Amino acid sequence: MGISRRQGAAVAAAVALVGAAGVGGVGVGAATAAPRSSALPQTPAAAGPAPATWAPASSPASGPALRRALVPTGNLRTRLSLTVTRGSTLTVVGVLTRTANGSPATGRPVIVYVRAADTGRWRAAASLRTSSSVRITYRMNNTGRLQITLRFEGDRTYRPAASVTVVPDPSATALRPGLVRAIAKARAAAKRAGLTLVVNSGYRSFSRQSRMYEAAVRQYGSARVARKWVLPAQESTHVRGLAADIGTPATAAWLNRHGAAFGLCRAYGDEPWHFEYRPDWVSAFHGRCPAPVPLPGDPDPLSPAPRVAVRF
């Protein structure tokens, strides 16, 4: 996913595919569910702790506030912000207000879902109610590779979601081996179909992705608009070695139809060239890829309220 994404023609040069995992420090972000014109479907019932009322947190447990604001999916009625502070213990804070007038939305049940980043199984870690200061607070151990999502429980009116991914910084040094193998198999199959598969962009370093994102902020004038085209490094699947931008356009269209056979799924509705290695999606959706999420930064199809039924 890059700034030149509006260009229809694919770059002809292929990228060398190397699969080696790396490690590093933790990079963390903040998420805000901004208003959108449509809401997600009803959240499936989740097995988790009974709802509890939590008092507002006086201050984050430790460390600075997280760097960037993410803009996942919400609706026209409410705004649910999510911040996570770094440290050996993560402090997850959600704040809920009504978007029309900013008035508080107290006593709303919010579920904190957690999974190992990208491929883990979602679990309901806590079910909390927004306090008189419209926030919930949850503390958990930092294991280094986590995805955290806040969802409303059983309420069609107050149902935006906010998600954040906590991954090492940087989290990889090249494409993941599984993605390398999947692209090789897809390339051979595409060749049999008379098509040429090239990788226009694969792994990106944390620093390169950060520079691309900062350039997009300057170009588009705000972080909110920029992230529609380039994600911050701590969210990017390119940085995690899970994503490849595929050309030619005809091959990308072919891979959109056949990618599930290789564990490759188109991730974003506005990016026909961006594919991710997601065998967990294919397994959960019974041998096929889920519909792409509308925009980068939206909760992925395996967040707890997918648009089609998923058995967890």
C-alpha positions in Angstrom: 0.0 0.0 0.0 1.7 3.2 -1.1 1.2 6.8 -2.1 1.1 6.0 -5.8 -1.8 3.5 -5.4 -4.1 5.4 -7.7 -2.0 4.5 -10.7 -3.6 1.6 -12.6 -0.5 0.3 -14.3 1.7 -2.2 -12.5 5.4 -1.7 -12.2 7.1 -4.5 -14.2 10.0 -5.2 -11.9 9.6 -8.2 -9.5 10.8 -8.0 -5.9 13.2 -10.7 -4.6 11.4 -12.9 -2.2 13.2 -13.7 1.0 11.6 -15.1 4.1 13.2 -14.4 7.5 11.5 -13.4 10.7 13.0 -10.7 12.9 12.5 -9.2 16.3 12.7 -5.8 18.0 11.1 -3.5 20.4 7.4 -3.0 20.7 5.6 -0.4 18.5 2.2 0.6 19.6 -0.6 2.8 18.3 -3.9 4.4 19.3 -7.2 3.8 17.6 -10.3 5.9 17.1 -13.6 4.6 15.6 -14.7 7.6 13.5 -18.2 8.1 12.1 -19.0 6.2 8.9 -22.2 6.0 6.9 -22.9 2.4 7.7 -22.6 0.2 10.7 -21.3 -3.3 11.2 -23.8 -6.2 11.8 -24.8 -7.5 15.2 -21.9 -8.7 17.3 -22.1 -12.4 17.9 -22.5 -13.5 21.6 -19.1 -14.0 23.2 -18.1 -16.2 26.1 -16.3 -14.1 28.6 -16.4 -12.6 32.1 -19.6 -11.2 33.3 -20.0 -7.4 32.8 -18.5 -5.3 35.5 -18.5 -1.5 36.2 -15.1 0.0 36.3 -14.1 3.4 37.7 -12.3 5.8 35.5 -8.5 5.4 35.4 -6.7 8.2 37.0 -3.7 7.9 34.6 -2.1 5.4 32.3 0.0 2.7 34.1 3.3 3.5 32.5 5.0 4.8 29.4 4.0 7.5 26.9 0.7 7.6 25.0 0.7 5.7 21.8 1.9 7.5 18.7 -0.8 7.6 16.0 -4.6 7.7 15.7 -6.1 4.8 13.8 -9.5 5.2 12.1 -11.3 1.9 12.0 -15.0 1.3 11.5 -17.7 3.2 13.4 -21.2 4.7 12.8 -22.9 8.0 12.8 -24.1 7.8 16.4 -21.0 7.3 18.6 -17.3 7.6 18.8 -15.2 4.9 20.6 -11.6 5.8 21.1 -8.9 3.2 22.1 -5.5 3.9 23.5 -2.9 1.5 24.7 0.2 2.4 26.7 3.4 0.5 26.3 5.3 -1.3 29.0 5.5 -4.8 30.4 1.8 -4.2 31.3 -0.5 -2.8 28.6 -3.2 -0.4 29.8 -6.2 -0.4 27.4 -8.4 2.6 27.7 -11.7 3.1 25.7 -13.7 6.3 25.8 -17.2 6.5 24.4 -19.1 9.7 23.4 -22.0 10.5 21.1 -20.7 12.1 17.9 -23.6 14.6 17.4 -23.0 16.6 20.5 -20.1 14.9 22.3 -22.3 14.0 25.3 -21.2 11.0 27.4 -22.5 7.5 26.8 -22.3 5.9 30.3 -23.1 2.4 31.4 -22.6 0.9 27.9 -21.2 -2.7 27.9 -18.0 -3.0 25.9 -16.1 -6.2 25.3 -12.3 -6.3 25.1 -11.2 -8.9 22.6 -7.6 -10.0 22.3 -5.6 -12.4 20.0 -2.1 -13.1 18.9 -1.4 -10.8 16.0 -2.7 -11.8 12.6 -3.4 -15.5 13.0 -4.4 -16.1 16.6 -7.9 -17.0 17.9 -10.0 -14.1 19.3 -10.9 -14.4 22.9 -13.2 -12.2 25.0 -10.7 -11.0 27.7 -13.2 -8.8 29.6 -16.7 -7.4 29.5 -16.9 -3.9 31.0 -19.3 -1.0 31.3 -18.4 2.6 30.6 -18.1 4.6 33.8 -19.5 8.0 34.7 -16.6 9.5 32.8 -17.5 7.2 29.8 -14.3 5.1 29.8 -13.3 1.5 30.4 -9.9 0.5 31.6 -8.3 -3.0 31.2 -4.8 -4.0 32.0 -3.0 -7.0 30.5 0.5 -8.5 30.1 2.4 -7.3 27.0 3.4 -10.4 25.0 4.8 -8.4 22.1 2.4 -9.6 19.3 -1.2 -8.7 20.1 -4.3 -7.4 18.4 -6.9 -5.7 20.6 -10.4 -4.8 19.6 -13.2 -3.1 21.5 -16.8 -4.1 20.6 -20.2 -3.2 22.0 -22.2 -6.1 23.5 -25.7 -6.8 22.2 -26.6 -3.2 21.2 -27.5 -2.2 17.6 -27.4 1.5 18.4 -24.0 1.9 20.0 -21.8 -0.4 17.9 -18.6 1.1 16.5 -15.4 -0.8 17.0 -11.9 0.3 17.6 -8.8 -1.9 17.0 -5.1 -1.7 17.5 -2.2 -4.0 16.7 0.8 -4.2 19.1 3.8 -5.7 17.2 7.6 -5.6 17.5 9.3 -2.6 15.9 10.3 -3.8 13.4 8.4 -7.1 13.4 10.1 -8.8 10.4 13.2 -8.5 8.2 11.6 -9.9 5.0 8.5 -11.6 3.7 7.3 -14.5 5.8 8.3 -17.9 4.5 4.6 -18.9 4.1 3.9 -15.8 1.9 7.0 -16.6 -0.2 5.8 -20.2 -0.8 2.2 -19.0 -1.5 3.4 -16.4 -4.1 5.6 -19.0 -5.8 2.6 -21.4 -6.2 0.3 -18.6 -7.3 2.9 -17.4 -9.9 3.2 -20.9 -11.4 -0.6 -21.2 -11.6 -1.0 -17.8 -13.1 1.6 -18.7 -15.8 -0.5 -21.7 -16.7 -3.4 -19.4 -17.1 -1.3 -17.2 -19.5 -0.7 -14.4 -16.9 2.5 -13.0 -15.4 2.6 -12.4 -11.6 5.0 -9.8 -10.3 5.4 -8.4 -6.8 5.5 -4.6 -7.0 6.0 -4.1 -3.3 6.6 -6.7 -0.6 8.4 -6.3 2.7 9.1 -2.8 3.9 11.2 -1.8 6.8 9.6 0.1 9.7 11.5 3.2 8.9 10.6 3.1 5.2 6.9 2.7 6.0 7.1 5.5 8.5 8.6 7.8 5.8 5.9 6.8 3.4 3.2 7.5 5.9 4.6 10.9 7.0 4.9 11.9 3.3 1.2 11.0 2.8 0.2 13.1 5.8 2.0 16.0 4.2 0.4 15.3 0.8 -3.2 14.8 2.0 -3.1 17.3 4.9 -4.2 15.1 7.7 -3.5 11.7 9.3 -7.1 10.7 8.9 -7.0 11.1 5.1 -3.4 9.8 4.7 -4.2 6.5 6.3 -6.7 5.7 3.6 -3.7 5.3 1.3 -0.7 4.5 3.6 -0.9 2.9 7.1 1.5 3.9 9.9 4.4 1.4 10.3 3.0 -0.2 13.5 -0.1 -1.2 11.6 1.3 -2.2 8.2 1.2 -5.8 7.1 4.0 -4.9 4.7 6.2 -4.3 7.8 5.1 -7.6 9.3 6.1 -9.4 6.2 2.6 -10.6 5.4 1.6 -8.4 2.4 2.5 -8.1 -1.3 1.2 -5.7 -3.9 0.6 -7.8 -7.0 0.8 -6.9 -10.7 -0.2 -7.0 -13.5 -3.7 -5.7 -13.0 -5.1 -8.7 -14.9 -3.1 -11.0 -12.7 -4.3 -9.2 -9.5 -7.9 -9.7 -10.7 -7.2 -13.4 -11.4 -5.7 -13.8 -7.9 -8.7 -12.1 -6.4 -10.8 -15.0 -7.8 -8.3 -17.8 -7.1 -6.1 -16.6 -4.2 -7.9 -18.6 -1.5 -6.3 -21.8 -2.9 -2.9 -20.3 -2.0 -3.9 -18.6 1.3 -3.7 -15.2 -0.4 -6.6 -12.8 0.1 -7.3 -9.3 -1.1 -7.4 -7.2 2.0 -8.9 -3.8 1.1 -11.8 -2.8 -1.0 -10.0 0.2 -2.5 -6.7 -1.7 -3.3 -7.2 -4.4 -5.9 -3.4 -5.1 -5.9 -2.9 -5.6 -2.1 -2.9 -9.2 -1.0 -2.0 -10.7 2.4 -1.1 -14.2 3.4 -4.1 -15.2 5.5 -4.6 -19.0 5.7 -6.5 -18.3 9.0 -9.1 -16.3 7.0 -9.5 -19.0 4.4 -9.9 -21.6 7.1 -12.5 -19.6 9.1 -14.5 -18.8 6.0 -14.7 -22.4 4.9 -12.2 -22.4 2.1 -12.7 -18.9 0.7 -11.5 -15.4 1.3 -13.8 -13.0 3.1 -14.9 -9.8 1.4 -12.2 -7.1 1.7 -12.7 -4.5 4.4 -13.6 -1.1 2.9 -10.4 0.8 3.9 -7.0 0.2 5.5 -7.3 0.3 9.2 -10.7 -1.2 9.4 -10.9 -4.2 11.8 -10.0 -7.3 9.8 -12.6 -9.9 8.8 -11.8 -12.0 11.8 -12.6 -9.3 14.3 -15.4 -10.4 16.6 -18.2 -9.0 14.4 -17.5 -10.2 10.9 -19.9 -9.5 8.1 -20.5 -13.2 7.5 -20.8 -16.0 10.1 -17.5 -17.4 11.4 -17.2 -20.3 13.8 -14.6 -19.6 16.4 
